[in-house]
Amino acid sequence: MKFLAEEIEEYAVLHTENESELLKSLSRETHANILNPRMLSGHLQGRFLSMISKMIRPETILEIGTYTGYSAICLCEGLRDGGKLITIDVNEELEIFTRKFFSNSPYAESIDYRIGNALDIIPTLTNTFDLVFIDADKINYSSYFNLCLEKVRAGGFLIADNVLWSGKVIQQTDIRIDKDTQALLDFNQMVHEDNRVSNVLIPIRDGLMLLQKI
Ligand SMILES: C[S@@+](CC[C@H](N)C(=O)[O-])C[C@H]1O[C@@H](n2cnc3c(N)ncnc32)[C@H](O)[C@@H]1O
């Protein structure tokens, strides 16, 4: 399900800041060479993440689900001088491709790229985060939220991607609900009811849940 009419999305992109040349070539090369390129955040969402990061001016960001690094580079655009982004991905096959773009970006020194299962790595992190971006396996969204919340400073933010899951979150209940959809339904309900955070579900691209720790 598309949430925006195609013409409206095109108009929104046309009236949104351009991607950098680096992001354009990252997107092009991901589409040409890497499986599942639709996982990449893309122009409109990428500019949105960049803008959010520039509003927060984070010192420390955690990203769960690097893929080829598009959203990581967008989020780095708002980092304070000397700030750091830790990004985690379990897929080691993406490492060479992704590291090349990180090295060629202005944020080479700011990005700490870790290969491994986020469920194992997050508990080892001793940082306090200003911003967390959750964009990995949907089945573990609630676990990522629970693992990360204690590491987010009061007033800090979490963003979870794909929370509308192509509209499957509102599908008829007589159709069998798959595990990913159920995990997102549970996540959306859980954070909505959690009084430690305030939340807004933004229907951009595949749905972003924006959360602020109270
Ligand atoms: C949707 S993609 C991320 C897209 C990226 N954030 C962007 O916007 O360009 C999801 C990524 O999560 C990774 N992933 C899935 N399960 C994971 C896990 N348990 N730990 C770490 N990464 C995981 C996948 O390998 C995949 O690259």
The ligand as an ORCA input file, in Angstrom:
! r2SCAN-3c Opt
* xyz 0 1
  C      16.007     -1.942      6.285
  S      17.705     -2.338      6.304
  C      18.430     -0.867      6.971
  C      18.363      0.291      6.012
  C      19.203      1.484      6.402
  N      18.938      1.918      7.763
  C      18.887      2.635      5.447
  O      17.940      3.358      5.703
  O      19.577      2.764      4.427
  C      17.776     -3.484      7.631
  C      19.179     -3.993      7.972
  O      19.100     -4.628      9.250
  C      20.042     -5.657      9.289
  N      19.695     -6.583     10.387
  C      18.699     -7.500     10.419
  N      18.708     -8.160     11.587
  C      19.721     -7.626     12.330
  C      20.237     -7.882     13.630
  N      19.697     -8.830     14.430
  N      21.285     -7.153     14.060
  C      21.836     -6.191     13.273
  N      21.392     -5.918     12.024
  C      20.353     -6.620     11.564
  C      19.958     -6.278      7.897
  O      21.138     -6.988      7.610
  C      19.732     -5.041      7.003
  O      20.936     -4.604      6.425
*
